[in-house]
């Protein structure tokens, strides 16, 4: 018995608010036929039920589907387009600056903690290490405040 292969021409796809395809179903009928309007509505409703992230559900061509599989997103015009990440928010920029500052100081602070532990174990005076630690913490705090 010969096997027959059918090509999928259309998909019902769900996109999130950023235009990323979050789910899809095969559309096994011609969506361009007016007699299939009820089927289209039913299929798009199924797509919306698959994921709560679906902001837009629509019928797309197999060519568009392949573009979405290859990393494109749904543009504001409904066509596949390259994904352009949004600019970081002011909060995200500030958080990144603070993390950079902390990373800069953490190795110094860790070294001082290790030195203090060793000095304490040897019975040595730790006052210089303590003062240096406090000064370094203050410098870090000042940089974070000004970030």
GUDOFI-680559 format. One record per residue (C-alpha): residue number from 1; residue in three letters; y, x, z. Coordinates in nm, 4 decimals, m for minus. Each point is the difference from the previous one (the first is absolute). Example, Ala and Ser with C-alpha at 12.3 -4.5 7.8 and 13.67 -1.06 7.14 Angstrom:
(1, ALA, (m0.4500, 1.2300, 0.7800))
(2, SER, (0.3440, 0.1370, m0.0660))
END
This chain:
(1, UNK, (0.0000, 0.0000, 0.0000))
(2, UNK, (0.3353, 0.1408, m0.1003))
(3, UNK, (0.2568, 0.0347, 0.2712))
(4, UNK, (0.3461, m0.1277, m0.0680))
(5, UNK, (0.3059, 0.1523, 0.1507))
(6, UNK, (0.3150, m0.2010, 0.0389))
(7, UNK, (0.3370, 0.1611, 0.0299))
(8, UNK, (0.2315, m0.1233, 0.2665))
(9, UNK, (0.3345, m0.0841, m0.1552))
(10, UNK, (0.1842, m0.1340, 0.3052))
(11, UNK, (0.0084, 0.0377, 0.3773))
(12, UNK, (0.1617, m0.1952, 0.2790))
(13, UNK, (0.1734, 0.2655, 0.2075))
(14, UNK, (0.1789, m0.0032, 0.3336))
(15, UNK, (0.2870, 0.2374, 0.0728))
(16, UNK, (0.1689, 0.0838, 0.3292))
(17, UNK, (0.3773, m0.0002, 0.0473))
(18, UNK, (0.0200, 0.3623, m0.1231))
(19, UNK, (m0.1798, m0.0907, m0.3242))
(20, UNK, (m0.3337, 0.1648, 0.0856))
(21, UNK, (m0.3095, m0.1847, m0.1167))
(22, UNK, (m0.1880, m0.1036, 0.3125))
(23, UNK, (m0.2757, m0.2107, m0.1561))
(24, UNK, (m0.1195, m0.1536, m0.3237))
(25, UNK, (m0.2572, m0.2356, m0.1459))
(26, UNK, (m0.1385, m0.0228, m0.3508))
(27, UNK, (0.1495, m0.2822, m0.2033))
(28, UNK, (m0.2991, m0.1223, m0.2034))
(29, UNK, (0.1942, m0.2498, m0.2109))
(30, UNK, (0.2957, 0.0074, m0.2363))
(31, UNK, (0.3118, m0.0402, 0.2158))
(32, UNK, (0.2098, m0.0675, m0.3091))
(33, UNK, (m0.1711, m0.3324, m0.0636))
(34, UNK, (0.1898, m0.2938, 0.1460))
(35, UNK, (m0.3293, m0.1683, 0.0923))
(36, UNK, (m0.0592, 0.2792, 0.2563))
(37, UNK, (0.3170, m0.0541, 0.2057))
(38, UNK, (m0.1963, m0.1369, 0.2974))
(39, UNK, (m0.2431, 0.2917, m0.0170))
(40, UNK, (0.2915, 0.2443, 0.0079))
(41, UNK, (0.1460, m0.1621, 0.3110))
(42, UNK, (m0.3393, 0.0030, 0.1698))
(43, UNK, (m0.0639, 0.3641, m0.0883))
(44, UNK, (0.3445, 0.1135, 0.1200))
(45, UNK, (m0.0500, m0.1882, 0.3268))
(46, UNK, (m0.3312, 0.1858, 0.0485))
(47, UNK, (0.1830, 0.3298, m0.0491))
(48, UNK, (0.2571, m0.0972, 0.2636))
(49, UNK, (m0.2822, m0.0841, 0.2423))
(50, UNK, (m0.1596, 0.3445, m0.0403))
(51, UNK, (0.2828, 0.1871, 0.1700))
(52, UNK, (0.2955, m0.1012, 0.2123))
(53, UNK, (0.1891, 0.2888, m0.1633))
(54, UNK, (0.0221, m0.1847, m0.3335))
(55, UNK, (0.3664, m0.0708, m0.0730))
(56, UNK, (m0.0501, m0.0734, m0.3710))
(57, UNK, (m0.3115, m0.1251, m0.1786))
(58, UNK, (m0.0133, m0.0136, m0.3770))
(59, UNK, (m0.2275, 0.0220, m0.3023))
(60, UNK, (0.0155, 0.3436, m0.1624))
(61, UNK, (m0.1565, 0.1549, m0.3067))
(62, UNK, (m0.2819, 0.2527, 0.0176))
(63, UNK, (0.2441, 0.2655, m0.1252))
(64, UNK, (0.2366, m0.0695, 0.2896))
(65, UNK, (m0.2956, m0.0026, 0.2404))
(66, UNK, (m0.0992, 0.3498, m0.1175))
(67, UNK, (0.3563, 0.1230, 0.0481))
(68, UNK, (m0.0025, m0.1299, 0.3583))
(69, UNK, (m0.3336, 0.1746, 0.0575))
(70, UNK, (0.1662, 0.3214, m0.1157))
(71, UNK, (0.2752, m0.0154, 0.2621))
(72, UNK, (0.2660, m0.2179, m0.1569))
(73, UNK, (0.1666, m0.2762, 0.2024))
(74, UNK, (0.1386, m0.3374, m0.1026))
(75, UNK, (0.3658, 0.0408, m0.0870))
(76, UNK, (0.2674, m0.2600, 0.0644))
(77, UNK, (m0.0417, m0.1098, m0.3617))
(78, UNK, (m0.3725, m0.0663, 0.0564))
(79, UNK, (m0.1126, 0.2990, m0.2060))
(80, UNK, (m0.1826, 0.3125, 0.1194))
(81, UNK, (0.2335, 0.2833, 0.0934))
(82, UNK, (m0.0193, 0.3355, 0.1751))
(83, UNK, (0.0089, m0.0128, 0.3789))
(84, UNK, (0.3213, 0.1423, 0.1399))
(85, UNK, (m0.0175, 0.0424, 0.3771))
(86, UNK, (0.2948, m0.1477, 0.1866))
(87, UNK, (0.2612, 0.2234, 0.1573))
(88, UNK, (m0.0744, 0.0658, 0.3664))
(89, UNK, (0.1977, m0.2119, 0.2436))
(90, UNK, (0.2533, 0.1601, 0.2335))
(91, UNK, (m0.2494, m0.0426, 0.2850))
(92, UNK, (m0.2720, 0.1767, m0.2003))
(93, UNK, (0.2389, 0.2843, m0.0891))
(94, UNK, (0.1019, 0.0414, 0.3661))
(95, UNK, (m0.3627, m0.0060, 0.1148))
(96, UNK, (m0.0859, 0.2722, m0.2532))
(97, UNK, (0.2895, 0.2166, 0.1225))
(98, UNK, (m0.1052, m0.0456, 0.3631))
(99, UNK, (m0.3619, 0.0884, m0.0825))
(100, UNK, (0.1188, 0.3169, m0.1777))
(101, UNK, (0.2090, 0.0984, 0.3013))
(102, UNK, (m0.2895, m0.0636, 0.2398))
(103, UNK, (m0.2357, 0.2048, m0.2183))
(104, UNK, (0.2499, 0.2870, 0.0032))
(105, UNK, (0.0123, 0.0073, 0.3813))
(106, UNK, (m0.3586, m0.0945, 0.0897))
(107, UNK, (m0.1506, 0.3421, m0.0701))
(108, UNK, (0.2678, 0.1672, 0.2184))
(109, UNK, (m0.0550, m0.2493, 0.2821))
(110, UNK, (m0.3795, 0.0361, m0.0220))
(111, UNK, (0.0309, 0.3792, 0.0164))
(112, UNK, (0.2170, m0.0270, 0.3119))
(113, UNK, (m0.2482, m0.2348, 0.1688))
(114, UNK, (m0.2807, 0.2462, m0.0722))
(115, UNK, (0.2119, 0.2895, 0.1297))
(116, UNK, (0.0875, m0.1930, 0.3167))
(117, UNK, (m0.3665, m0.0826, 0.0687))
(118, UNK, (m0.0930, 0.3676, m0.0372))
(119, UNK, (0.2917, 0.1121, 0.2176))
(120, UNK, (m0.0937, m0.2529, 0.2671))
(121, UNK, (m0.3618, 0.1148, m0.0051))
(122, UNK, (0.1159, 0.3603, 0.0447))
(123, UNK, (0.2378, m0.0972, 0.2798))
(124, UNK, (0.3033, 0.1128, m0.2012))
(125, UNK, (0.3489, m0.1482, 0.0149))
(126, UNK, (0.0344, m0.2897, m0.2482))
(127, UNK, (0.3710, m0.0707, 0.0457))
(128, UNK, (0.1030, 0.1634, m0.3299))
(129, UNK, (m0.2683, m0.1921, m0.1902))
(130, UNK, (0.1043, m0.3235, 0.1731))
(131, UNK, (0.3677, 0.0547, m0.0854))
(132, UNK, (m0.0839, 0.0890, m0.3601))
(133, UNK, (m0.2187, m0.3120, m0.0276))
(134, UNK, (0.2793, m0.2241, 0.1325))
(135, UNK, (0.2542, 0.1591, m0.2363))
(136, UNK, (m0.2308, m0.0443, m0.2970))
(137, UNK, (m0.0615, m0.3651, 0.0926))
(138, UNK, (0.3761, m0.0544, 0.0293))
(139, UNK, (0.0598, 0.1609, m0.3393))
(140, UNK, (m0.2672, m0.2213, m0.1553))
(141, UNK, (0.1471, m0.3088, 0.1635))
(142, UNK, (0.3463, 0.0884, m0.1317))
(143, UNK, (m0.1316, 0.0454, m0.3547))
(144, UNK, (m0.1876, m0.3329, 0.0204))
(145, UNK, (0.3108, m0.1747, 0.1291))
(146, UNK, (0.2016, 0.1353, m0.2939))
(147, UNK, (m0.2674, m0.0803, m0.2582))
END
